[in-house]
Amino acid sequence: MYRTLILAAAAVTLNLAAAQPTLAQNKAAAPAAAPAQKSPGLAELDCRTLLRLGGEERAYTLLYFHGFVSGRMNQTELSTDAMAAATDRIVEHCIDKPADKLLAVFEQVRKAR
């Protein structure tokens, strides 16, 4: 199940990256928005936050964290099978220990492969 979500999220991410110039043009024409709330840093997000996310938002978050951890590990290739298995272990860990920090869980699970 997560494999399909991850692959779909990757496809959407590539499509969004291709649409960047259009988004930048639209942003320049848009009126100024209200001041943004402070977003939590990656190290501050916990498993409970991930579990509360729904559908695409959870898939994008998982994909983002996989990319972030891959970059930190200098890993340029990750098989979809390995990513799906790691995702399953991460979600299971988060269900068991929702107070754990999500980045630490990702790093722990991805090192153990």
MODELLER restraints for C-alpha pairs under 7 A, 6 or more apart:
rsr = mdl.restraints
at = mdl.atoms
rsr.add(forms.Gaussian(group=physical.xy_distance, feature=features.Distance(at['CA:2:A'], at['CA:84:A']), mean=6.11, stdev=0.5))
rsr.add(forms.Gaussian(group=physical.xy_distance, feature=features.Distance(at['CA:3:A'], at['CA:80:A']), mean=6.89, stdev=0.5))
rsr.add(forms.Gaussian(group=physical.xy_distance, feature=features.Distance(at['CA:3:A'], at['CA:84:A']), mean=5.05, stdev=0.5))
rsr.add(forms.Gaussian(group=physical.xy_distance, feature=features.Distance(at['CA:5:A'], at['CA:59:A']), mean=5.92, stdev=0.5))
rsr.add(forms.Gaussian(group=physical.xy_distance, feature=features.Distance(at['CA:6:A'], at['CA:59:A']), mean=6.13, stdev=0.5))
rsr.add(forms.Gaussian(group=physical.xy_distance, feature=features.Distance(at['CA:6:A'], at['CA:63:A']), mean=6.30, stdev=0.5))
rsr.add(forms.Gaussian(group=physical.xy_distance, feature=features.Distance(at['CA:9:A'], at['CA:59:A']), mean=6.36, stdev=0.5))
rsr.add(forms.Gaussian(group=physical.xy_distance, feature=features.Distance(at['CA:9:A'], at['CA:60:A']), mean=5.89, stdev=0.5))
rsr.add(forms.Gaussian(group=physical.xy_distance, feature=features.Distance(at['CA:9:A'], at['CA:63:A']), mean=7.00, stdev=0.5))
rsr.add(forms.Gaussian(group=physical.xy_distance, feature=features.Distance(at['CA:42:A'], at['CA:103:A']), mean=6.58, stdev=0.5))
rsr.add(forms.Gaussian(group=physical.xy_distance, feature=features.Distance(at['CA:43:A'], at['CA:101:A']), mean=6.70, stdev=0.5))
rsr.add(forms.Gaussian(group=physical.xy_distance, feature=features.Distance(at['CA:43:A'], at['CA:103:A']), mean=5.71, stdev=0.5))
rsr.add(forms.Gaussian(group=physical.xy_distance, feature=features.Distance(at['CA:44:A'], at['CA:101:A']), mean=6.61, stdev=0.5))
rsr.add(forms.Gaussian(group=physical.xy_distance, feature=features.Distance(at['CA:45:A'], at['CA:101:A']), mean=5.85, stdev=0.5))
rsr.add(forms.Gaussian(group=physical.xy_distance, feature=features.Distance(at['CA:45:A'], at['CA:102:A']), mean=5.77, stdev=0.5))
rsr.add(forms.Gaussian(group=physical.xy_distance, feature=features.Distance(at['CA:46:A'], at['CA:98:A']), mean=6.81, stdev=0.5))
rsr.add(forms.Gaussian(group=physical.xy_distance, feature=features.Distance(at['CA:46:A'], at['CA:99:A']), mean=5.84, stdev=0.5))
rsr.add(forms.Gaussian(group=physical.xy_distance, feature=features.Distance(at['CA:46:A'], at['CA:100:A']), mean=5.54, stdev=0.5))
rsr.add(forms.Gaussian(group=physical.xy_distance, feature=features.Distance(at['CA:46:A'], at['CA:101:A']), mean=4.12, stdev=0.5))
rsr.add(forms.Gaussian(group=physical.xy_distance, feature=features.Distance(at['CA:46:A'], at['CA:102:A']), mean=4.77, stdev=0.5))
rsr.add(forms.Gaussian(group=physical.xy_distance, feature=features.Distance(at['CA:47:A'], at['CA:94:A']), mean=4.91, stdev=0.5))
rsr.add(forms.Gaussian(group=physical.xy_distance, feature=features.Distance(at['CA:47:A'], at['CA:98:A']), mean=4.62, stdev=0.5))
rsr.add(forms.Gaussian(group=physical.xy_distance, feature=features.Distance(at['CA:47:A'], at['CA:99:A']), mean=5.99, stdev=0.5))
rsr.add(forms.Gaussian(group=physical.xy_distance, feature=features.Distance(at['CA:47:A'], at['CA:100:A']), mean=5.77, stdev=0.5))
rsr.add(forms.Gaussian(group=physical.xy_distance, feature=features.Distance(at['CA:47:A'], at['CA:101:A']), mean=6.03, stdev=0.5))
rsr.add(forms.Gaussian(group=physical.xy_distance, feature=features.Distance(at['CA:47:A'], at['CA:102:A']), mean=5.14, stdev=0.5))
rsr.add(forms.Gaussian(group=physical.xy_distance, feature=features.Distance(at['CA:48:A'], at['CA:94:A']), mean=6.96, stdev=0.5))
rsr.add(forms.Gaussian(group=physical.xy_distance, feature=features.Distance(at['CA:48:A'], at['CA:98:A']), mean=4.60, stdev=0.5))
rsr.add(forms.Gaussian(group=physical.xy_distance, feature=features.Distance(at['CA:48:A'], at['CA:99:A']), mean=6.24, stdev=0.5))
rsr.add(forms.Gaussian(group=physical.xy_distance, feature=features.Distance(at['CA:50:A'], at['CA:58:A']), mean=6.36, stdev=0.5))
rsr.add(forms.Gaussian(group=physical.xy_distance, feature=features.Distance(at['CA:69:A'], at['CA:107:A']), mean=6.60, stdev=0.5))
rsr.add(forms.Gaussian(group=physical.xy_distance, feature=features.Distance(at['CA:70:A'], at['CA:76:A']), mean=6.87, stdev=0.5))
rsr.add(forms.Gaussian(group=physical.xy_distance, feature=features.Distance(at['CA:86:A'], at['CA:109:A']), mean=6.42, stdev=0.5))
rsr.add(forms.Gaussian(group=physical.xy_distance, feature=features.Distance(at['CA:86:A'], at['CA:110:A']), mean=6.53, stdev=0.5))
rsr.add(forms.Gaussian(group=physical.xy_distance, feature=features.Distance(at['CA:90:A'], at['CA:105:A']), mean=6.56, stdev=0.5))
rsr.add(forms.Gaussian(group=physical.xy_distance, feature=features.Distance(at['CA:90:A'], at['CA:106:A']), mean=6.55, stdev=0.5))
rsr.add(forms.Gaussian(group=physical.xy_distance, feature=features.Distance(at['CA:90:A'], at['CA:109:A']), mean=6.71, stdev=0.5))
